[in-house]
Structure formats: structure tokens, C-alpha cells
Amino acid sequence: MHFYRHRERDFISTTQLLGGLSDFPSDPPAPPIAPDAPQRQPQHQPPSGLRAPAASRLPPPATARERVRAGAAGAMRSRAEVEATLRSAKLSPAELLPAAQCLSFGPGTAGPGECCLLQLEPGLCAQLEAGASLVIRGEKDEQAVLCSKDKTYDMKIADTSNMLLFIPGCKIPEELNADEASGSVIHSQIAGFSNNYWELRRCRPKLKKLRKLLMEDPYEGPDNGKDQTSAVSHYTTEDLLSVVQASEEEIMHQLEVLDACKIEGFWRVLEFDYEMKLLNHVTQLIDSESWPLSKVPLRTCLEELGPLEPTEMIEHILLSYGRKYTDDAGEVYFEMREDKICRAIAQMLLQNAVKFNLAEFQEVWQQSVPEGMTTRLDQLKGLALVDKNSRPETIFLLKVEDLPEDNQERFNSLFSVREKWTEEDITPYIQDLCSEKQTVGALLTKYARSSMQNGVKVYNSRRPIS
């Protein structure tokens, strides 16, 4: 679908058509009827109960639009006719600009529904004029969104009481040359009209579907025969762009967040146990070679671990859990990301337990991470939740990516897990719902009710949770 920029001067309200439309000939008035004269039935309407002969039946009267088009097909308006129309409207030509633009419907005028207007912010207009494209994305059961290269917008129809006309080549006074501005009559044809337009509003990209599609068949390693027998679809970049309601840049960024990689041309995420297996190979090699966590050599890792796993997977796990850089000699190294490694190991420990004694968990967790790394509870924001009201205190898995994408559904889900939340606890689970100009505090004000509990502000649901 292609979009073209429609400038404000390309549209005109019907109230501005002083002589262009309203002054075309209308049906002639009926002749007066003498008081005593019998009234005759119109030829095209037979008396009640009778059917007129076929030869006497006339076509229905022309519609207003047809009459306007018929009038437009006739002679062009002269300057005298324009001034006569202004006098009929009790307007003084001296109070108006000298040039007059007379509008008429052409035989190919597009009607309502045949043309669409799209209201664009200046930035999007500039992108279109520079040759960029806008894409409408959404399947039949989804509300359509419009995507630029890097942003996503909701689309809403806005009605207007004034009819909007499409007039190619229509000029505003500043664009008229000296001859046109000196009192000439300019004739323009209306290409189409509409009583509404599409309004855009910036929205969050709908990326939950991306993770759902990739998790249908996570990659379990080269030795697993599932890939050869699986009937589940795999997705290329083009496939994801066609089904995920987000811009290309937002989709590519989310693929990085998900640590997705391309395998044989398709985007895949690693099955969690296989991912932990790869990470364990790398951390054990770091420990055995006594490398600092800030300087792990890529070439040696590929040489040592290549016989165990594909080199592409080894490099991918280093990219997922480390920061790549090159030294002065051109050697590639990785600085391992302590927080992400500790977080992944915590998930591995928690995923098989409903609840874990907090003190015992912290002890086991610290023993499980590579030597030199330090575990902290703030590494688990958006992954696990601590219950401080239980005795002893417990911790359990609660991943933000598993929660609903809709704002109200997200809050309903959170308040079904816990009746009252502190702002510190709930923020990691609603931060991603905030738009560009929205804060966590604004979301809490809209969807939750605050109160004080033991001197601490807490939030609970505004509506009953079933």
C-alpha cells in the first residue's frame, strides 16, 4: 500500500465553495396552480391503484451529485457570474482576494470509501518525501497499525463535519503568479471527497507475538533430530515483518533482546537447557584457563570448544553473554556480563521449584556462578519475586515476558499474584508498558489505588480480581 502526502492546501471545506458548487442550475420550480383548477398527477407518478403504461414511466429525478456533474460539464463560469454569486451571498468582492477558484466534480470523481486521507506528523511527512515507505501491518483478527522504519502507530478513523475535497493542483494565494492573482477565474476539478480521515497515534510495538512464534520450536542443538521431523514453521526476517505488528528496527532490536540467531536462514531462539549447556562450556573453559572475565579470547574458545559444539553456537553464546571488542593487535576478545550470567543461572535454579526458601536459594545461587562473580537480588528484577510476608521468606519465578501485553490485563495478572505491591516491586513488571511520555507513576495512578501500610505506600487493584 502506498501513501502520498496530502498538504492542507490540497483540501477545502464545502463552506468555502462560494460559487463553485451551490450555484449550479437546480430543478425549475413548478408552475403555479389556479385555485379552482383540478390538480393533475405528475406523469411519472400514476394515480393510486393504477400502473402507468411502460411508455409513460420516466426515470427517477437526478441526484444532487449528478446534477452538479451535469452542470460542471457545461460552460465554465465567467468573472461576471462569480461576482453575481458573491452578491447573492451578500459578500463584497472588495473584501476578498481578487482571484476566484471555481470547483466542479469531474466524471471520474471518486466517492466516499474510494479515497483515504491519512493525517501525518511532520517527521513522517519528511520521511515520505525522502522516499521512505509506510506499511500497514495486522492480520484479520488484529487492530491494524501503521509502521515506519523505526516507529509503530495505532490507526483510528476520525470523522469531520466538513466534507474534505481532493483537488489536484489547487493553489493557495501565495502560490499564484501575477496573472492568476490579478482577478482571474481559476477552474479546478475535484478528484474525490471524504468525510473522515485516518488519525495516527504513537503506540508500543506489539512484540509479544514475536517471542511466541520463535518459542514454537526453539533450537535444541545439532544432535537433536527434531528439526528434521518438526512440522512447525520457521521464520525469515520477511516472514516476521509480515506478521508482527512493529517496525523493522523495533523487531530487529527485540530479536537481540531475545538472543535470537539465524540458523540456515531462519531466526531461532535457543532452548533454555541447550543455552545453559553452551554457557557452562564457556564458563568452565574460563575457569580452567584462569582467564579474567574481562578478557576472554574468541579464537581460543572456538579452538577448544569446536569439537564439542558448532563454532557458530559458541560465538553466539559469547555474543549473548559478553561484550565483543578488539585489542590493538587485532585479536577479538569478550568481556563477560556478570549480571546476565548470574540471572541466567538463577532462572535455571528456580524454574523447577514452585517456591524456594530465600536464604537457601541465595546460598546455592552464589555457589553456582563462576568464581569471581557476585550474586545480588537486584539482578533478578522482572525475573523473580521475593515474598517478604511469608515465614521464612521465599522467592519464586515470575518472568515479565510471560505477562499479558495489554495494560489492564497486565495489572489484573499482577494483582492476582499479589494483592498489594510496593512501587519498587511492581516497577520491573510494568516498566515496558510506559509510552514515550508516560511514567510508572502515571500508570499506577490509572490502574491501581494507593494506600499506606505500616508506613509504606502500597498499590492494589481498582477493580475486583476474580
SVG drawing of the C-alpha trace seen along z (x, -y; Angstrom):
<svg xmlns="http://www.w3.org/2000/svg" viewBox="-63 -47 112 84">
<polyline fill="none" stroke="black" stroke-width="0.4" points="0.0,0.0 1.4,-3.4 0.8,-6.7 1.2,-10.2 1.4,-13.3 -1.7,-15.5 -1.0,-19.0 -3.5,-21.3 -3.9,-23.4 -5.0,-20.3 -8.3,-20.2 -11.1,-22.8 -14.3,-22.8 -17.6,-22.9 -18.4,-26.2 -15.6,-27.8 -17.2,-26.9 -18.9,-30.3 -19.9,-29.8 -18.2,-26.6 -21.0,-24.1 -24.0,-25.7 -25.0,-27.8 -25.4,-25.1 -28.9,-25.0 -31.4,-23.2 -34.8,-21.7 -37.1,-24.5 -40.0,-25.5 -43.4,-24.0 -45.9,-26.4 -48.5,-27.9 -51.9,-26.1 -55.1,-28.1 -57.3,-27.9 -60.2,-26.2 -58.1,-24.2 -58.1,-20.4 -54.7,-19.1 -53.1,-16.6 -51.0,-13.7 -47.3,-14.0 -46.7,-12.0 -44.1,-9.9 -46.4,-9.1 -49.7,-7.3 -52.8,-7.7 -53.1,-5.3 -54.0,-1.8 -53.1,-2.3 -49.9,-1.4 -48.7,-3.7 -48.0,-2.3 -44.4,-1.5 -44.1,-4.3 -45.2,-6.9 -42.9,-5.8 -40.0,-8.3 -36.6,-7.7 -36.3,-9.0 -35.1,-12.5 -31.3,-13.0 -29.4,-13.1 -27.8,-16.3 -24.4,-14.9 -25.5,-14.0 -27.0,-17.5 -23.7,-19.1 -21.7,-17.0 -24.1,-17.8 -23.8,-21.5 -20.0,-21.1 -19.9,-19.6 -21.4,-22.8 -19.9,-26.2 -17.1,-27.5 -18.0,-30.3 -17.2,-33.8 -16.0,-36.6 -19.4,-38.2 -21.1,-35.0 -18.7,-34.7 -19.4,-38.3 -23.1,-37.8 -22.9,-34.7 -20.9,-36.8 -23.7,-39.5 -26.3,-36.8 -24.3,-35.7 -24.2,-39.4 -20.4,-39.4 -18.4,-42.3 -15.7,-41.4 -13.5,-44.2 -13.3,-42.3 -11.9,-39.1 -8.8,-38.3 -9.2,-39.0 -8.6,-35.5 -11.6,-33.1 -11.3,-29.4 -14.4,-27.6 -14.6,-23.9 -16.5,-21.2 -17.0,-17.5 -15.5,-15.6 -16.9,-12.5 -14.2,-10.4 -14.7,-11.8 -14.0,-9.2 -16.7,-8.9 -16.6,-8.1 -14.7,-5.0 -12.7,-5.2 -10.1,-7.6 -8.5,-7.6 -6.9,-10.5 -4.0,-9.9 -3.0,-12.6 0.8,-12.5 3.1,-14.2 5.9,-16.4 8.5,-13.7 6.6,-11.1 5.9,-13.6 9.6,-14.3 10.3,-10.5 7.8,-10.0 9.1,-13.0 12.6,-11.5 11.4,-8.2 10.7,-6.1 7.7,-3.8 4.9,-3.3 3.5,0.1 0.1,1.2 0.5,4.4 -2.0,6.7 -3.9,9.9 -7.7,10.2 -8.3,10.6 -5.9,7.7 -6.4,3.9 -4.3,2.5 -1.2,0.5 1.0,-1.7 4.8,-1.2 7.6,-3.5 11.2,-2.3 11.5,-2.7 8.1,-3.5 4.6,-2.0 1.3,-3.9 -2.3,-3.0 -4.8,-3.9 -8.2,-5.4 -10.8,-6.8 -11.7,-10.4 -15.0,-11.9 -15.3,-15.5 -18.5,-17.6 -16.9,-19.4 -16.5,-17.4 -12.9,-17.2 -12.2,-17.6 -9.2,-16.3 -8.2,-19.0 -5.1,-18.2 -3.1,-21.4 -5.1,-23.6 -3.1,-26.7 -3.1,-28.9 -2.8,-32.7 0.9,-32.7 1.5,-30.3 -0.5,-32.2 1.5,-34.1 0.9,-37.7 -1.7,-37.0 -3.6,-34.5 -3.7,-36.8 -5.0,-39.8 -8.6,-38.8 -8.7,-35.8 -11.1,-32.8 -9.3,-29.6 -11.2,-26.4 -10.3,-23.2 -11.8,-19.8 -12.5,-17.7 -10.8,-14.3 -12.6,-12.9 -14.0,-13.6 -14.3,-12.2 -16.0,-12.8 -13.3,-11.2 -9.6,-10.5 -7.1,-8.2 -5.6,-9.6 -2.2,-8.1 -1.2,-7.8 2.2,-6.5 1.9,-3.2 4.1,-0.4 5.2,2.2 3.2,5.5 6.3,7.7 4.8,10.5 3.8,12.3 7.5,12.4 8.6,14.3 5.5,16.6 6.4,17.5 10.1,18.2 9.2,20.3 7.1,22.6 10.2,24.5 13.4,23.5 16.7,24.8 17.9,27.8 21.3,28.3 22.7,30.1 22.4,33.6 18.6,33.3 16.7,34.8 13.6,32.7 14.5,30.1 14.3,32.7 10.9,34.1 9.2,31.0 6.3,29.6 6.4,26.3 7.1,23.3 10.4,21.3 10.6,17.7 12.8,15.5 13.1,11.7 10.5,11.1 8.1,13.6 8.4,11.8 7.9,8.4 4.7,9.7 3.1,11.0 4.5,8.9 2.9,5.5 6.1,3.5 8.6,1.5 11.6,3.2 14.0,1.6 11.8,2.5 11.6,6.1 15.4,6.3 16.1,4.8 13.7,7.3 15.5,10.2 18.7,9.0 16.9,8.8 15.7,12.4 19.2,13.5 17.8,14.9 20.2,16.1 20.0,17.1 20.3,20.8 20.1,21.8 18.4,18.5 15.7,18.7 15.5,16.8 15.7,19.2 16.0,18.9 17.9,21.5 16.1,23.9 17.0,22.9 18.7,26.1 20.8,26.1 21.7,22.4 22.8,23.3 24.9,26.2 26.7,23.8 27.2,21.2 28.6,23.9 31.2,24.9 32.4,21.3 32.5,20.7 34.3,24.0 36.9,23.1 37.4,19.6 37.9,21.2 40.3,23.9 42.4,21.3 42.2,18.8 41.2,16.0 40.0,12.7 36.2,12.3 37.0,9.1 39.3,10.7 38.1,14.0 39.7,14.7 37.3,15.7 39.9,17.7 40.9,19.9 37.3,20.6 36.5,21.7 39.6,24.0 38.9,25.6 35.1,25.9 34.8,26.5 34.9,30.3 32.0,30.2 29.6,27.7 29.3,25.8 31.6,22.8 28.6,20.6 26.8,21.6 29.9,20.9 30.3,17.4 26.6,16.8 26.7,17.6 29.7,15.3 27.8,12.5 24.7,13.1 26.6,13.1 29.5,10.8 30.6,7.6 32.8,8.0 35.9,5.9 39.2,5.9 42.6,5.2 45.4,3.2 46.8,6.3 43.5,7.1 42.7,10.0 38.9,10.4 38.0,10.7 34.8,10.7 34.1,9.1 31.6,11.4 28.5,9.7 28.3,10.7 24.7,9.7 23.3,11.6 25.2,14.8 24.1,14.6 20.5,14.0 20.5,17.0 21.8,19.3 19.2,18.1 16.5,18.9 17.9,22.4 17.7,22.9 14.2,21.5 12.5,23.0 11.9,26.4 10.7,25.1 7.3,23.5 8.9,21.6 12.4,21.6 13.5,20.7 15.2,17.3 18.2,17.9 18.9,21.3 18.4,20.1 20.9,17.2 23.5,19.7 23.1,22.2 23.0,19.4 26.3,17.9 27.9,21.4 26.6,22.0 28.0,18.9 31.6,18.8 34.3,17.8 34.8,14.1 31.1,13.3 28.8,11.9 25.1,12.5 22.6,9.8 18.8,9.8 18.6,6.7 19.9,8.9 16.5,10.7 14.2,7.7 11.5,8.8 12.5,12.5 11.7,13.5 9.7,12.1 10.6,12.3 7.7,12.9 8.7,11.0 5.5,11.7 6.0,15.5 8.0,17.1 10.6,18.0 10.9,15.6 10.6,17.2 11.4,16.5 9.7,17.7 9.9,17.3 7.8,14.6 9.0,13.5 7.8,10.3 7.8,11.7 5.1,14.2 2.7,11.5 -0.1,10.1 0.8,7.2 -2.5,5.3 -2.2,2.7 -5.4,3.7 -4.7,7.4 -1.2,7.0 -2.4,5.3 -5.1,7.9 -2.5,10.6 -0.1,9.0 -2.9,8.3 -4.0,11.9 -0.4,13.0 -0.2,10.5 -2.9,8.3 -0.7,5.3 2.5,4.2 5.2,1.6 6.3,-0.6 9.8,0.9 8.4,4.4 5.9,3.7 8.0,1.3 10.1,4.1 6.8,5.7 5.1,2.6 8.1,0.5 7.8,1.8 4.1,0.6 5.2,-3.0 5.0,-5.1 7.4,-7.9 5.8,-10.5 4.3,-8.1 5.8,-7.2 5.4,-4.3 3.6,-6.7 1.1,-7.7 0.3,-4.0 -0.2,-3.2 -2.5,-6.2 -4.6,-5.0 -4.8,-1.3 -4.2,-1.0 -5.3,-2.5 -2.7,-3.6 -2.8,-3.3 -0.4,-3.2 0.6,0.0 3.0,-0.1 4.2,-3.5 4.9,-2.2 2.8,-3.2 1.3,-0.1 -0.9,0.3 -3.9,2.6 -6.4,3.1 -9.1,0.6 -11.5,3.4 -12.3,6.8 -10.0,9.6 -11.7,12.9"/>
</svg>
